[in-house]
Amino acid sequence: MAGEMMLDRRGAMALGAGGLALAARPAWGTAAAAPPVDAIVQRFMAAFDIPGIAVAIVRHGQPDFVRGYGVRRLGRPERVDADTVFSIASNTKAYTAAAFAMLVEEGKLGWDDPVVKHMPDFALADPAATQMMSVRDLLCHRSGLALGAGDLMQFPKSDRTPEELLKALPHLKLARGFRSGYAYDNILYVVAGILIERKSGMAWTDFIANRIFRPLRMPNAVANLPLVRTANIAARHARLGPPLRGFGRMEVIEPDEGAVVAAAGGIQASARDAVPWLKTQLGKGQAPGLPRLWSEKQSDEMWTPQVLTGASAGALPENPMRAVLQGYALGWFVRPYRERRLVWHSGGLSGQITQTALLPDQGIGLVLWSNVEDGAPISYLRYALLDHLLGAPPLDWIAATRAAKAKSEAEARAVVAASGEVKAPPGGPSLPLAAYAGRYTDPWYGEVAVNERSGRLWIDFTRTPVFKGWLEPWGPDSFRTRWAKGAGEDAVVHFLVESGGVTRIAMKALSPLADFSYDFHDLDLRRVP
């Protein structure tokens, strides 16, 4: 689950250059029609085989726009509408940040309180970082953890609990110094959910439902996938190959995240649900006619960048979205876009990509929910809609999307043979297959078992039910997995041979396109004697 400028996990009114100042309580319309939005969305859907999309747009002084397009599930006639529920994934992080803002205002904790003050069992691998880690640090990806650290405990689905992830946290090696740089993670948002529960006396799911969804009258929203009760829910779609995930025809897949992701990416919501949330954000804690949830001061806290996430030479005529600087705040990315402040986040789970964008000074809020895991078209569609709302000069965003996709796919194609299959490197096992069989453990993940069966090797990630399958020779003392179709990304499994025997396993994702949440490379699997 991620935003752009990282490896992915998977309007109707033109405003002038100066924009519109947003009052604390803007006046909002109640109905809308925006044919230009329809045309923009439908062109993207046709160009990139997107089965379904839902859009919500709110604008200062203008009617709301909420609409669904396409179908909920390929091969079925049911249409996406304003009430179709999608998994909003890491767009959830802004809700977790808002929950902390509410607790800060109630005096139950402070942004700069040490986490250990409220959670004595919290620990990172570095004792000094453990003591310095603040509540604010939980939310802004500057802890020193590696990109996506520990995500294999969350994706694909397992029976792990948030408390188990908290216990595993000190076993995750830090990749850099504390507060020395940015690397996106999910596990600290899971920890944040535990802290919210301990300070509020409510489970994170109950806090979000009772303190945000109900006051904002979000009729379809629930705080985690197992809580969904409606049949009006978007299916998941992905390209499963051949030769690799990300290629081939679009297919229906099943959700593969577990309930443990809740505070990092669990919320399920419709486009209609997003309208009061967007208005509350733009109103700095209060939407018209609804209760104030947090103060303007807390909105400023949540939108203030805490760590630099990217830098460049700036926008180009053919690439106006390239920012000189981008930062991560508290549950939000912040960057300039066409000389305006853009506050945004994305969400990615297997089979769905979602986007939220705010232009606070122009009074514009936008969400895009999709039922595909192809991130580039949804990101660029966001830009196309923002340009329409801003009255920006025309740009061929579909051509830009195709160029971005071609660039990201080029590396993957380099490992594909002319036959269309992934190329196996030369070499093979140096030992009898029985010598590779055994139990291997990693300090944070747990046990992986390798067994010999009928002259072949079988691997079992014991806490991840779908990660069980045959191993196929893939270079010197290496093998590749063959998971069931749609069961996540395959991996290359390298057995380290020392003194004539296998001592440990090192792994990496097979595909260069694999989402960073498949952090096989962070495993340090040691053989159990």
Secondary structure as the mmCIF struct_conf table of DSSP 4:
data_model
#
loop_
_struct_conf.conf_type_id
_struct_conf.id
_struct_conf.beg_label_comp_id
_struct_conf.beg_label_asym_id
_struct_conf.beg_label_seq_id
_struct_conf.end_label_comp_id
_struct_conf.end_label_asym_id
_struct_conf.end_label_seq_id
BEND BEND1 GLU A 4 MET A 6
HELX_LH_PP_P HELX_LH_PP_P1 LEU A 7 ARG A 9
HELX_LH_PP_P HELX_LH_PP_P2 ALA A 14 GLY A 16
TURN_TY1_P TURN_TY1_P1 ALA A 17 GLY A 18
HELX_LH_PP_P HELX_LH_PP_P3 ALA A 21 ALA A 23
BEND BEND2 ALA A 24 ARG A 25
BEND BEND3 THR A 30 THR A 30
HELX_RH_AL_P HELX_RH_AL_P1 PRO A 35 PHE A 48
TURN_TY1_P TURN_TY1_P2 ASP A 49 ASP A 49
STRN STRN1 GLY A 52 ARG A 59
TURN_TY1_P TURN_TY1_P3 HIS A 60 GLY A 61
BEND BEND4 GLN A 62 GLN A 62
STRN STRN2 PHE A 65 GLY A 70
STRN STRN3 VAL A 71 VAL A 71
BEND BEND5 ARG A 72 ARG A 73
TURN_TY1_P TURN_TY1_P4 LEU A 74 GLY A 75
HELX_LH_PP_P HELX_LH_PP_P4 GLU A 78 GLU A 78
STRN STRN4 ARG A 79 ARG A 79
HELX_LH_PP_P HELX_LH_PP_P5 VAL A 80 VAL A 80
TURN_TY1_P TURN_TY1_P5 ALA A 82 ASP A 83
STRN STRN5 VAL A 85 VAL A 85
STRN STRN6 PHE A 86 SER A 87
HELX_RH_3T_P HELX_RH_3T_P1 ALA A 89 THR A 92
HELX_RH_AL_P HELX_RH_AL_P2 LYS A 93 GLU A 105
TURN_TY1_P TURN_TY1_P6 GLU A 106 GLY A 107
BEND BEND6 LYS A 108 LYS A 108
TURN_TY1_P TURN_TY1_P7 TRP A 111 ASP A 112
BEND BEND7 ASP A 113 ASP A 113
STRN STRN7 PRO A 114 PRO A 114
HELX_RH_AL_P HELX_RH_AL_P3 VAL A 115 HIS A 118
TURN_TY1_P TURN_TY1_P8 PRO A 120 ASP A 121
BEND BEND8 ALA A 125 ASP A 126
HELX_RH_AL_P HELX_RH_AL_P4 PRO A 127 MET A 132
STRN STRN8 SER A 134 SER A 134
TURN_TY1_P TURN_TY1_P9 VAL A 135 VAL A 135
HELX_RH_3T_P HELX_RH_3T_P2 ARG A 136 LEU A 139
TURN_TY1_P TURN_TY1_P10 CYS A 140 HIS A 141
BEND BEND9 SER A 143 GLY A 144
STRN STRN9 LEU A 145 LEU A 145
HELX_LH_PP_P HELX_LH_PP_P6 ALA A 146 ALA A 146
TURN_TY1_P TURN_TY1_P11 LEU A 147 GLY A 150
HELX_RH_3T_P HELX_RH_3T_P3 ASP A 151 MET A 153
TURN_TY1_P TURN_TY1_P12 GLN A 154 GLN A 154
BEND BEND10 PHE A 155 PRO A 156
BEND BEND11 ASP A 159 ASP A 159
HELX_RH_AL_P HELX_RH_AL_P5 PRO A 162 ALA A 168
HELX_RH_3T_P HELX_RH_3T_P4 LEU A 169 HIS A 171
BEND BEND12 LEU A 172 LEU A 172
HELX_LH_PP_P HELX_LH_PP_P7 LYS A 173 LYS A 173
STRN STRN10 LEU A 174 LEU A 174
BEND BEND13 ALA A 175 ARG A 176
TURN_TY1_P TURN_TY1_P13 PHE A 178 ARG A 179
BEND BEND14 SER A 180 GLY A 181
BEND BEND15 ASN A 186 ASN A 186
HELX_RH_AL_P HELX_RH_AL_P6 ILE A 187 SER A 200
BEND BEND16 GLY A 201 MET A 202
HELX_RH_AL_P HELX_RH_AL_P7 TRP A 204 ILE A 208
HELX_RH_PI_P HELX_RH_PI_P1 ALA A 209 PHE A 213
TURN_TY1_P TURN_TY1_P14 ARG A 214 ARG A 217
BEND BEND17 PRO A 219 ASN A 220
STRN STRN11 VAL A 222 VAL A 222
BEND BEND18 ALA A 223 ASN A 224
HELX_RH_3T_P HELX_RH_3T_P5 LEU A 225 LEU A 227
BEND BEND19 ALA A 231 ALA A 231
STRN STRN12 ILE A 233 ILE A 233
STRN STRN13 ARG A 236 ARG A 239
BEND BEND20 PRO A 242 LEU A 244
TURN_TY1_P TURN_TY1_P15 ARG A 245 GLY A 246
BEND BEND21 PHE A 247 ARG A 249
STRN STRN14 MET A 250 ILE A 253
HELX_RH_3T_P HELX_RH_3T_P6 ALA A 259 VAL A 261
HELX_RH_AL_P HELX_RH_AL_P8 ALA A 262 GLY A 265
STRN STRN15 GLN A 268 ALA A 269
HELX_RH_AL_P HELX_RH_AL_P9 ALA A 271 LEU A 282
TURN_TY1_P TURN_TY1_P16 GLY A 283 LYS A 284
BEND BEND22 GLY A 285 GLY A 285
TURN_TY1_P TURN_TY1_P17 PRO A 288 GLY A 289
BEND BEND23 LEU A 290 LEU A 290
BEND BEND24 TRP A 294 TRP A 294
HELX_RH_AL_P HELX_RH_AL_P10 GLU A 296 TRP A 303
BEND BEND25 THR A 304 THR A 304
STRN STRN16 VAL A 307 ALA A 311
BEND BEND26 ALA A 313 ALA A 313
STRN STRN17 LEU A 316 LEU A 316
TURN_TY1_P TURN_TY1_P18 PRO A 317 GLU A 318
STRN STRN18 ASN A 319 ASN A 319
TURN_TY1_P TURN_TY1_P19 PRO A 320 MET A 321
BEND BEND27 VAL A 324 VAL A 324
STRN STRN19 LEU A 325 TYR A 328
BEND BEND28 LEU A 330 GLY A 331
STRN STRN20 PHE A 333 TYR A 337
TURN_TY1_P TURN_TY1_P20 ARG A 338 GLU A 339
STRN STRN21 ARG A 340 LEU A 349
TURN_TY1_P TURN_TY1_P21 SER A 350 GLY A 351
STRN STRN22 GLN A 352 LEU A 359
HELX_RH_3T_P HELX_RH_3T_P7 PRO A 360 GLN A 362
TURN_TY1_P TURN_TY1_P22 GLY A 363 GLY A 363
STRN STRN23 ILE A 364 SER A 370
BEND BEND29 ASN A 371 ASN A 371
HELX_RH_AL_P HELX_RH_AL_P11 GLY A 375 LEU A 390
TURN_TY1_P TURN_TY1_P23 GLY A 391 GLY A 391
HELX_LH_PP_P HELX_LH_PP_P8 ALA A 392 PRO A 394
HELX_RH_AL_P HELX_RH_AL_P12 TRP A 397 ARG A 413
TURN_TY1_P TURN_TY1_P24 ALA A 414 VAL A 415
STRN STRN24 VAL A 416 VAL A 416
TURN_TY1_P TURN_TY1_P25 ALA A 418 SER A 419
BEND BEND30 GLY A 420 GLU A 421
STRN STRN25 VAL A 422 VAL A 422
HELX_LH_PP_P HELX_LH_PP_P9 LYS A 423 PRO A 425
BEND BEND31 PRO A 426 PRO A 426
BEND BEND32 SER A 430 LEU A 431
HELX_RH_3T_P HELX_RH_3T_P8 LEU A 433 ALA A 435
TURN_TY1_P TURN_TY1_P26 TYR A 436 TYR A 436
STRN STRN26 GLY A 438 ASP A 442
TURN_TY1_P TURN_TY1_P27 PRO A 443 TYR A 445
STRN STRN27 GLY A 446 ARG A 453
TURN_TY1_P TURN_TY1_P28 SER A 454 GLY A 455
STRN STRN28 ARG A 456 PHE A 461
TURN_TY1_P TURN_TY1_P29 THR A 462 ARG A 463
TURN_TY1_P TURN_TY1_P30 PRO A 465 VAL A 466
STRN STRN29 LYS A 468 PRO A 473
BEND BEND33 GLY A 475 GLY A 475
TURN_TY1_P TURN_TY1_P31 PRO A 476 ASP A 477
STRN STRN30 SER A 478 ARG A 482
HELX_LH_PP_P HELX_LH_PP_P10 TRP A 483 ALA A 484
TURN_TY1_P TURN_TY1_P32 LYS A 485 GLY A 486
BEND BEND34 ALA A 487 GLY A 488
STRN STRN31 ALA A 491 GLU A 498
TURN_TY1_P TURN_TY1_P33 SER A 499 GLY A 500
STRN STRN32 GLY A 501 ALA A 509
BEND BEND35 LEU A 510 LEU A 510
TURN_TY1_P TURN_TY1_P34 PRO A 512 LEU A 513
TURN_TY1_P TURN_TY1_P35 PHE A 516 SER A 517
HELX_RH_3T_P HELX_RH_3T_P9 PHE A 520 ASP A 522
STRN STRN33 LEU A 525 ARG A 527
HELX_LH_PP_P HELX_LH_PP_P11 VAL A 528 VAL A 528
#
